[in-house]
Amino acid sequence: METLTLVLQQATVCLGGLGALMHRWVPSAGRLRLVSLSGLTPLSAEAWADLHAEQDVAPVRAMRGGDFVWVGGDSLGVGAAGTAAVPLLGADGPVGVLSVLTADVPGEVQRSFLRAVAGWAAGRLGGGPGIPAGPGPVAGAERSVRMGELTAALAEAVTSQDVAEVFAKHVLAPFGADGLMFTVLEGGRVHVVASIGYPQEFLEAVRDTPVSASAPALDVVRTRVPRFVESGTEFLQRYPTMRDLWELAPKEAWAFLPLMVSGRVLGVCAVSFGHPRSFGDEDRTLLTALGGLVGQALERARLYDVEHARSQELQRGLLPRMLPRLPATSAAARYLPAGRDEDVGGDWYDVIPLSADRVALVIGDVMGHGITEAAIMGRLRTAVRTLADLEMPPDELFIHLNDLVSDLGEDSYATCLYAVFDPVAGRCTYSLAGHPPPVVVHPDGTVHIPDVSPDPPLGAAEPPFDTHRLDLPDESLIVLCTDGLVESPTRDVDQGLAQLRQIVSQAAAHTAYFDPAGEDSDVRHLEDLCDTVVSALLPDPGQTNDDAGLLIVHTRCTAAGDVASCSFPEGPQAAGLARAYVRERLDVWGLEELVPATELLVSELVGNVVRHAKGPIRLRLIRSHSLTCEVYDGSLTTPRMRRATYTDEGGRGLQLVAALSQRWGARYLDDGKCIWTEQDIPRGDASGEPGLVHAASAV
């Protein structure tokens, strides 16, 4: 009955009706009994629930007469102008009646459509092949059945391409056609929204052309009447200006059908044939009826296409458009929304550069999927980036994030993994809030999943949060995912993680992830691995019931020769000793150009420790794509830039630091703090080029 309901819905739309009913004929009782309805309540249709053969109403008239009828009047009190009814004819006589309550008298095209649908519905209702109602050869029954099948299939089509594929499957073969093109009119131009059987050069030639330059489309739009062209010779006689276009796709017969929606022309459906063909009355009637049927379906599909495009743009705006390629990491990612109808969701990922070449890795999942969850995800991602810039450790960051999620309401929850990779220490520090653990691939191909217990999800957790640590060898992979990737109705999270572990282990054994021919090759390997994981765990993403996120990161540790550290005594001499150490180290690294600026930075920062903080004083220099200068002290006081007046003798130190460095900041430790600066290394003086990025892929 669900399929019959879809047919009733489509019949209602195509006739501009208020509702539709289907009755089954019961010969033994001599009655028509209601079996399905659409757009009407059972109460409003109660008067027609059981009709005897002598009643003077539209369904009974259609069954007695064996043909289409339209009876004026609002028989059911729903505001209809009348009722269109057509009998459902089986091999042994009538099996029922299809009725549509309409707001106006149906036209011939609508009547033809209703007859075609009735031929198919009769087979469904009676259990055998249906026969089209009204005059016409019995040979048309098969095509009418196909039209009914088309109606049901179009009711389930979602996108414009779906509509084209359904049309091609149910119409092109029965009519012997080999080409199809749907065009719509927008802003006085013709836009191709779907096509089958045309070469790309032809589609490029007709893309976004003015209506005035497309003679067949202009003809159909102006007259609202189908045009049937039975040979290439006839086509060129009618439209001589179209010869160049015809030579790109030399078809030999066409049916140009207006796509009508609510009394207006949406566009044109062009059905083409590779051989000359004549169109009989039955062909013309059925093809014309299809214009209205497909027009409604295409209009609905285009609305979906627009919403789909907007949703995708929203999701792209909420997720990183680019993942940074940093000295310590390269990364690739994927996002797959839940199911076919959802384009946005609450899963997110991020890679955030921190000071001293450290990198924050984030992946999270807001419970549920849809616009609301996407908006919450956007807020959380922004909050994480803001808190990460404050150089908070993972457990402390989760405390603030948990408060934010709790403030969103009792029904708001999110899982998250936040990790900080330190390439100098070769260590990854992370916290889990209801989230799957990381999967670590070592350079030798072994795969490790830490056996840790995550804290409850954000919004349900009570601080404090646990902190976990991983010592990572140089050239390791970290694989982070949301539960939608590893959990499904057929497997639990543990089974999914085991499968993920097997997939990345096999991939690492067959691919040289750890010996790339440059950074571009590194990223390509990661992209390929993302595709491998997704295709193995989610072979049919359209059938998933949860969003899925995947982030794969290739980590690189800082070479020991690129790090230099020295401690200094507390006292005025510390600044001079620090300057001397800077000159010596930068000379060894071949960075003489940076010596003057770095001396000033170190002198100012060490001097601030002597004047305003306390020891011990330690200086650390890191060379990578930039030169990082860190000064450690034993005080937790916060450095603050202020505006100095003309008469102030001090207060300009941090302004000088900001002017000389690319960026600067502070991070706090258990026993003090670190003030750091970064300076760009002149091109050619470093082992790599700064600022390289690559696009993050999202499916």
C-alpha positions in Angstrom: 0.0 0.0 0.0 3.0 2.3 0.5 3.7 2.3 -3.3 0.0 3.1 -4.0 0.2 6.0 -1.6 3.2 7.4 -3.5 1.2 7.1 -6.7 -1.7 9.0 -5.1 0.6 11.7 -3.9 2.1 12.1 -7.4 -1.3 12.1 -9.0 -2.4 14.8 -6.6 0.6 17.0 -7.4 0.4 16.6 -11.2 -3.3 17.4 -11.3 -2.9 20.3 -8.9 -5.4 18.5 -6.6 -6.3 18.6 -3.0 -6.2 14.9 -2.4 -6.6 11.5 -4.0 -8.3 8.2 -3.3 -8.1 4.6 -4.6 -11.1 2.2 -4.4 -11.1 -1.5 -5.0 -14.1 -3.1 -6.8 -15.6 -6.0 -4.9 -17.9 -7.8 -7.4 -19.5 -10.2 -4.9 -20.7 -7.2 -2.9 -21.3 -4.9 -5.8 -19.4 -2.1 -3.9 -16.3 0.1 -4.2 -14.3 0.1 -1.0 -11.6 2.6 -0.1 -8.1 1.1 0.1 -5.8 4.1 0.1 -5.9 7.9 0.3 -3.5 10.8 0.2 -3.9 14.4 1.3 -7.2 13.6 3.0 -8.1 12.6 6.5 -10.1 9.3 7.0 -12.9 11.4 8.5 -13.2 13.6 5.4 -13.2 10.6 3.1 -15.7 8.6 5.3 -18.6 9.4 2.9 -16.7 7.5 0.1 -15.3 4.7 2.3 -17.9 2.2 1.0 -19.8 3.0 -2.3 -22.5 0.9 -3.9 -22.8 0.5 -7.6 -25.9 2.7 -7.9 -24.5 5.9 -6.3 -24.2 8.9 -8.5 -20.6 9.9 -7.6 -17.4 10.3 -9.6 -15.7 6.9 -8.7 -18.9 4.9 -9.5 -19.5 6.8 -12.7 -15.9 6.1 -13.9 -16.3 2.4 -13.1 -19.7 2.1 -14.9 -18.5 4.1 -18.0 -15.1 2.5 -18.2 -13.4 5.8 -19.0 -12.2 9.1 -17.4 -14.9 11.3 -15.9 -14.9 14.7 -14.2 -17.8 15.6 -11.9 -18.1 19.1 -10.7 -18.9 19.9 -7.1 -17.2 19.6 -3.6 -18.5 16.1 -2.9 -16.4 15.6 0.3 -16.4 19.2 1.6 -12.7 19.9 1.2 -12.9 22.9 -1.1 -12.6 21.0 -4.4 -14.1 22.3 -7.7 -14.7 18.7 -8.7 -13.5 15.1 -8.9 -11.5 13.5 -11.7 -11.9 9.7 -11.7 -10.5 7.0 -14.0 -11.2 3.2 -13.8 -8.5 0.7 -13.0 -9.0 -2.0 -15.7 -7.7 -5.5 -15.3 -7.7 -8.3 -17.8 -11.2 -9.5 -16.6 -12.8 -6.1 -16.1 -12.6 -3.2 -13.6 -10.6 -3.8 -10.4 -11.0 -0.3 -8.9 -11.0 3.4 -9.4 -8.4 6.2 -9.0 -9.9 9.6 -8.1 -8.4 13.0 -7.6 -10.2 16.0 -6.0 -9.1 18.9 -8.2 -9.3 22.7 -8.0 -10.1 23.0 -11.7 -11.1 20.9 -14.7 -8.1 18.8 -15.7 -6.6 19.4 -19.2 -6.0 16.7 -21.8 -2.4 16.3 -20.7 -3.4 15.7 -17.1 -6.1 13.3 -18.2 -3.6 11.3 -20.3 -1.3 11.2 -17.3 -4.0 9.9 -15.1 -4.9 7.2 -17.5 -1.3 6.1 -17.8 -1.0 5.9 -14.0 -4.2 4.0 -13.8 -2.9 1.3 -16.2 0.0 0.6 -13.8 -2.0 1.0 -10.6 -4.6 -1.6 -11.9 -1.8 -4.2 -12.1 -0.8 -3.4 -8.5 -4.3 -3.5 -7.1 -5.5 -6.4 -9.1 -2.4 -8.6 -9.1 -2.0 -8.7 -12.9 -1.1 -6.4 -15.8 -3.3 -3.3 -16.0 -4.9 -1.9 -19.2 -5.0 1.9 -19.9 -8.4 3.4 -19.6 -10.0 5.1 -22.5 -9.5 4.8 -26.3 -6.3 3.5 -27.8 -4.6 0.3 -28.8 -4.2 -2.5 -26.3 -0.5 -2.6 -27.3 -0.1 0.7 -25.3 -0.8 -1.2 -22.0 2.9 -2.1 -21.5 3.9 1.5 -21.9 1.2 2.6 -19.6 2.4 0.2 -16.9 5.9 1.6 -17.4 4.5 5.1 -16.9 2.9 4.0 -13.6 6.2 2.5 -12.5 7.9 5.8 -13.5 5.4 7.7 -11.3 6.4 5.6 -8.2 10.1 5.8 -9.0 9.9 9.6 -9.5 8.2 9.9 -6.1 11.4 8.5 -4.6 13.9 10.5 -6.7 15.9 13.0 -4.6 18.3 14.9 -6.9 17.9 16.2 -10.5 20.3 13.5 -11.6 18.1 10.9 -9.9 15.1 12.2 -11.9 17.1 11.9 -15.1 18.2 8.4 -14.4 14.7 7.3 -13.4 13.3 8.8 -16.6 16.0 7.1 -18.7 15.3 3.7 -17.1 11.5 3.8 -17.5 11.1 5.8 -20.7 14.0 5.8 -23.0 14.0 2.0 -23.6 10.2 1.7 -24.2 10.3 4.5 -26.7 13.6 3.4 -28.3 15.3 6.7 -27.4 19.0 7.1 -26.6 19.3 10.7 -25.4 17.8 12.8 -22.7 18.4 16.4 -21.5 16.7 18.4 -18.8 17.1 22.2 -19.2 15.6 24.9 -16.9 15.1 28.6 -17.5 16.7 31.1 -15.2 17.4 34.7 -15.9 16.5 34.4 -19.6 19.1 31.6 -20.1 19.0 27.9 -20.5 20.8 25.8 -17.9 21.4 22.1 -18.3 20.6 20.4 -15.0 20.9 16.7 -16.1 21.7 14.8 -19.3 22.2 11.3 -20.6 23.6 10.2 -24.0 25.2 13.5 -25.0 28.9 14.2 -25.5 30.7 16.7 -23.2 31.5 19.1 -26.0 27.8 19.4 -26.9 26.9 20.1 -23.2 29.6 22.7 -23.0 28.2 24.4 -26.2 24.7 24.6 -24.8 25.6 25.4 -21.2 24.1 28.7 -20.0 23.0 29.9 -23.5 20.3 32.6 -23.9 16.8 31.3 -24.5 16.7 33.3 -27.7 19.7 31.3 -29.0 18.1 27.9 -28.5 15.4 27.8 -31.1 13.7 24.6 -29.9 13.6 25.7 -26.3 12.3 29.1 -27.3 9.6 27.5 -29.5 8.4 25.3 -26.6 8.6 28.0 -23.9 6.7 30.5 -26.0 3.8 28.2 -27.1 3.8 25.8 -24.1 3.2 23.1 -26.7 5.4 20.0 -27.3 7.4 19.9 -30.5 8.0 16.6 -32.2 10.7 16.4 -34.9 10.9 13.2 -36.8 14.2 13.5 -38.7 17.5 15.4 -38.8 16.4 17.0 -42.1 13.2 18.3 -40.6 15.2 19.6 -37.6 17.5 21.6 -39.8 14.6 22.9 -41.9 12.8 24.2 -38.8 16.0 25.4 -37.0 18.6 26.2 -39.6 20.7 28.3 -37.1 21.2 25.1 -35.0 23.3 23.2 -37.6 26.7 23.7 -35.8 25.1 22.4 -32.6 23.4 19.5 -34.3 26.7 18.4 -35.8 28.2 18.0 -32.2 25.4 15.5 -31.4 23.8 14.4 -34.7 20.5 12.9 -33.4 17.8 12.1 -35.9 14.5 12.6 -34.0 13.4 14.6 -31.0 10.5 15.2 -28.6 10.8 18.6 -27.0 8.4 18.6 -24.0 7.5 21.6 -21.8 8.1 21.0 -18.1 5.0 22.5 -16.5 4.9 23.4 -12.8 1.9 25.2 -11.3 0.9 26.7 -14.7 4.4 28.0 -15.6 7.1 26.5 -17.8 10.0 25.4 -15.7 12.1 24.3 -18.7 12.3 21.7 -21.5 12.7 18.0 -21.5 14.4 16.8 -24.7 14.1 13.1 -25.6 16.2 12.3 -28.6 16.6 9.3 -31.0 19.6 8.1 -33.0 17.4 7.3 -36.0 14.4 8.9 -37.8 11.2 8.2 -36.0 7.5 9.0 -36.4 5.4 9.9 -33.4 1.8 8.4 -33.3 -1.0 9.9 -31.4 -0.4 7.5 -28.5 3.3 8.4 -28.3 2.6 12.1 -28.4 -0.1 11.8 -25.7 2.1 9.8 -23.3 5.2 11.9 -23.9 3.2 15.1 -23.4 1.8 13.7 -20.1 5.4 13.0 -19.0 6.2 16.7 -19.3 3.9 17.6 -16.4 4.9 14.5 -14.4 8.7 15.1 -14.8 8.3 18.8 -14.3 6.9 18.3 -10.8 9.5 15.8 -9.9 12.3 18.0 -11.3 11.1 21.1 -9.4 11.1 19.2 -6.2 14.6 17.7 -6.9 16.0 21.1 -7.8 14.8 22.5 -4.4 16.7 19.6 -2.8 19.8 20.3 -5.0 19.7 23.9 -3.8 19.4 22.9 -0.1 22.1 20.3 -0.6 24.5 22.8 -2.1 23.7 25.3 0.8 24.2 22.5 3.4 27.5 21.5 1.8 28.7 25.1 1.8 27.7 25.5 5.4 29.6 22.3 6.3 32.7 23.5 4.4 32.5 26.8 6.2 32.4 25.1 9.6 35.2 22.6 8.9 38.8 23.7 8.0 39.1 24.5 4.3 42.8 23.9 4.5 44.9 21.8 6.9 48.2 23.4 7.6 51.4 21.6 6.6 53.6 22.3 9.6 57.2 21.4 10.4 56.1 18.7 12.8 53.0 17.3 11.0 51.3 16.7 7.7 47.6 15.8 7.7 44.6 14.7 5.7 41.0 14.3 6.7 37.6 13.2 5.6 34.0 14.1 6.7 31.0 12.0 5.7 27.5 13.2 6.7 25.0 10.6 8.0 22.8 9.0 5.3 21.8 10.5 2.0 19.4 13.2 3.2 21.8 14.8 5.7 24.5 17.1 4.5 25.6 18.7 7.7 26.4 17.3 11.1 28.2 17.7 14.3 31.6 15.9 13.6 34.6 18.1 13.3 38.4 17.9 13.2 41.2 20.5 13.3 45.0 20.9 13.3 46.1 24.0 15.2 49.7 25.2 15.2 51.1 26.1 18.7 54.4 27.6 19.8 57.7 25.7 19.6 56.4 23.7 16.6 54.0 21.9 18.8 50.6 21.0 17.2 47.2 20.5 18.6 45.1 17.7 17.1 41.4 17.8 17.6 38.5 15.6 16.6 35.0 15.8 18.1 31.4 14.7 17.6 28.3 16.6 18.8 25.5 14.1 19.5 23.0 13.9 16.7 23.2 15.3 13.1 21.6 18.2 11.4 21.7 22.0 11.2 21.4 22.4 15.0 24.3 20.0 15.7 26.4 21.7 13.0 25.8 25.1 14.6 26.9 23.7 18.0 29.9 22.1 16.4 30.9 25.5 14.9 30.8 27.1 18.4 32.8 24.3 19.9 35.4 24.4 17.2 35.8 28.1 17.6 36.1 27.7 21.4 38.7 25.0 21.0 40.8 27.2 18.8 40.5 30.1 21.2 41.5 28.0 24.2 44.3 26.3 22.3 45.8 29.7 21.5 46.0 30.2 25.3 48.4 27.2 25.4 46.2 25.3 27.8 47.0 21.6 28.5 44.3 19.1 27.3 42.8 18.5 30.7 42.4 22.2 31.5 41.0 22.9 28.0 38.3 20.2 28.5 37.2 21.8 31.8 36.3 25.1 29.9 34.8 23.2 27.0 32.7 21.0 29.3 31.3 24.2 30.9 30.4 25.5 27.4 28.6 22.3 26.4 26.7 22.2 29.7 25.5 25.7 29.2 23.9 24.7 25.9 21.3 22.6 27.7 20.6 19.3 29.3 20.3 17.5 25.9 23.6 18.7 24.5 26.6 16.4 24.6 29.8 16.1 22.6 32.7 13.7 22.5 36.1 15.0 21.9 39.8 14.0 21.7 42.3 16.9 22.1 46.0 16.1 21.8 49.2 18.1 21.8 52.2 16.8 19.9 55.6 18.1 21.0 58.2 17.3 18.3 61.1 18.2 20.5 60.1 15.8 23.3 58.6 13.3 20.8 55.6 13.0 23.0 51.8 13.3 22.4 49.7 14.4 25.4 46.0 14.0 25.1 42.6 13.8 26.9 39.5 11.9 25.9 35.9 12.8 26.6 33.7 9.8 25.6 35.7 9.5 22.4 37.5 6.5 20.6 41.2 6.4 21.4 43.9 7.3 18.9 45.4 4.6 16.7 49.2 4.9 16.4 51.2 3.5 13.5 54.9 3.2 14.2 57.6 3.6 11.5 58.1 -0.2 11.5 54.4 -0.8 10.6 53.3 -1.9 14.1 50.0 -0.5 15.2 49.1 0.4 18.8 45.8 1.4 20.3 46.3 2.7 23.9 44.2 0.9 26.4 42.7 3.9 28.3 39.3 4.7 29.8 37.9 7.9 28.4 36.1 10.4 30.6 32.4 10.9 30.1 31.3 13.1 27.1 31.4 16.8 27.4 28.2 18.1 29.0 27.9 15.0 31.2 31.5 14.9 32.7 32.6 16.1 36.1 36.2 17.6 36.1 39.0 16.9 36.5 39.8 15.1 33.2 42.6 12.5 32.9 45.7 13.2 30.8 47.4 10.4 28.8 50.8 10.4 27.2 52.3 8.7 24.2 56.0 8.6 23.3 56.1 8.7 19.5 59.1 7.6 17.4 60.0 9.9 14.6 57.8 9.4 11.5 54.7 8.0 13.2 51.1 8.1 12.1 48.3 9.1 14.4 44.8 8.1 13.2 41.9 9.9 14.9 38.2 9.1 14.1 34.7 9.6 15.4 32.5 6.7 16.3 30.4 7.0 13.1 33.4 5.6 11.2 34.0 2.5 13.3 30.5 1.8 14.8 27.5 0.6 12.8 24.4 -1.6 13.3 26.5 -4.6 12.4 29.6 -3.9 14.5 30.4 -2.3 17.9 33.1 0.3 18.5 35.7 -2.3 19.6 35.1 -4.4 16.4 35.4 -1.2 14.3 38.6 -0.2 15.9 40.1 -3.7 15.4 39.1 -3.4 11.7 40.6 0.1 11.5 43.8 -1.3 13.1 44.0 -4.0 10.5 43.4 -1.6 7.6 46.1 0.8 8.6 48.5 -2.0 9.4 48.1 -3.5 5.9 48.4 -0.1 4.3 51.6 0.8 6.2 53.1 -2.5 5.1 52.5 -1.8 1.4 53.2 1.9 1.2 56.3 3.9 2.0 54.6 6.5 4.3 57.8 7.0 6.1 60.1 7.7 3.2 58.2 10.2 1.1 59.7 11.9 -1.9 59.0 15.3 -0.4 56.1 16.8 1.5 53.7 16.7 -1.5 54.2 13.0 -1.7 53.7 12.7 2.0 50.3 14.4 1.7 49.3 12.2 -1.2 50.0 9.1 0.8 47.8 10.4 3.6 45.0 11.2 1.2 45.2 7.7 -0.3 45.2 6.2 3.2 42.0 8.2 4.1 40.3 6.9 1.0 41.4 3.3 1.8 40.0 3.6 5.4 36.7 5.2 4.3 36.1 2.7 1.5 36.8 -0.3 3.8 34.8 0.9 6.8 32.0 2.7 5.0 31.6 1.0 1.6 28.1 2.7 1.2 28.2 6.1 3.0 24.7 6.8 1.9 23.4 4.0 4.2 25.1 5.2 7.3 23.1 6.5 10.3 25.8 8.6 11.9 28.3 11.3 10.8 31.8 10.1 10.3 35.1 12.0 10.7 38.6 10.9 10.1 41.9 12.7 10.7 45.3 11.1 9.8 48.5 12.9 10.9 52.1 12.1 10.0 54.4 13.3 12.8 58.0 14.3 12.6 60.3 14.9 15.5 62.7 17.8 15.7 66.3 16.8 15.1 68.6 17.2 18.2 70.9 19.5 16.2 68.0 21.9 15.7 67.5 22.6 19.4 69.8 24.5 21.7 69.3 25.3 25.3 71.2 27.1 28.0 70.6 28.2 31.7 71.8 31.5 33.1 72.4 32.9 36.6 69.9 35.3 38.1 71.4 38.8 37.9 72.2 41.7 35.5 74.8 39.6 33.7 72.2 37.2 32.4 71.2 39.4 29.5 74.7 39.7 28.2 75.4 36.0 28.5 72.1 35.3 26.6 73.2 37.6 23.8 76.5 35.9 23.5 74.9 32.5 23.4 72.5 33.6 20.6 75.4 34.9 18.5 77.3 31.7 18.8 74.3 29.4 18.1 73.0 31.4 15.1 76.5 31.5 13.6 76.6 27.6 13.8 73.2 27.4 12.1 74.1 29.9 9.4 71.4 32.4 10.5 73.7 35.5 10.8 70.9 37.7 9.4 68.8 37.1 12.4 71.4 37.8 15.0 70.7 41.6 15.6 66.9 41.1 16.0 67.3 37.9 18.1 69.8 39.6 20.4 67.3 42.4 21.1 64.5 39.9 21.7 66.6 37.8 24.1 68.0 40.8 25.9 64.5 42.2 26.5 62.9 38.9 27.6 65.8 37.9 30.0 65.9 41.5 31.3 62.2 41.3 32.1 62.9 38.1 34.2 65.6 39.8 36.1 63.5 42.9 36.8 60.0 41.5 37.2 60.1 37.8 37.8 62.4 35.2 39.3 64.7 32.4 38.2 65.8 29.9 37.2 66.4 31.5 33.8 66.7 29.2 30.8 66.9 30.0 27.1 65.9 27.6 24.3 66.3 28.1 20.6 64.5 25.9 18.0 65.3 26.0 14.3 62.7 24.8 11.8 60.6 26.8 9.3 61.0 29.6 11.7 63.3 30.5 14.6 61.7 30.1 18.0 63.2 31.8 20.9 61.9 30.7 24.4 62.8 32.2 27.8 61.7 30.2 30.9 61.4 31.6 34.4 60.0 30.5 37.7 57.2 33.1 38.0 53.5 32.8 37.1 53.0 36.5 36.6 51.4 37.4 33.2 53.3 39.7 30.8 51.0 42.5 29.6 51.6 45.0 26.9 50.6 48.5 27.8 50.7 51.9 26.1 53.7 54.0 27.4 53.5 57.8 27.6 56.2 60.1 26.3 57.5 60.6 29.8 57.6 56.9 30.8 61.1 55.5 31.1 59.9 51.9 30.6 56.9 49.9 29.3 58.0 49.6 25.7 59.7 46.2 25.9 56.8 44.0 24.8 56.0 46.5 22.0 59.6 46.0 20.8 59.1 42.2 21.1 55.9 42.3 19.0 57.6 44.5 16.4 60.6 42.3 16.0 58.9 38.9 15.9 56.3 37.3 13.6 54.3 36.3 16.6 54.9 35.9 20.3 53.1 34.7 23.4 53.3 32.9 26.8 52.5 29.5 28.0 52.3 28.4 31.7 54.0 25.4 33.2 53.7 23.7 36.6 56.7 25.6 37.9 56.7 28.8 36.0 56.1 30.1 32.5 57.7 30.5 29.1 57.7 33.6 26.9 58.3 32.7 23.3 58.8 34.5 20.0 58.9 33.3 16.4 60.9 34.9 13.5 60.7 33.9 9.9 63.9 32.4 8.6 65.0 33.9 5.3 64.2 31.6 2.3 67.1 29.3 1.7 68.4 29.3 5.3 66.0 26.7 6.6 65.4 23.1 5.7 61.9 23.8 4.3 59.6 26.5 3.1 57.2 28.2 5.6 53.5 28.6 5.0 52.8 25.5 2.9 49.2 24.2 3.1 47.1 21.6 1.5 43.4 21.2 1.1 41.5 19.0 3.5 39.2 16.6 1.6 35.6 16.1 2.7 33.3 13.5 1.0 
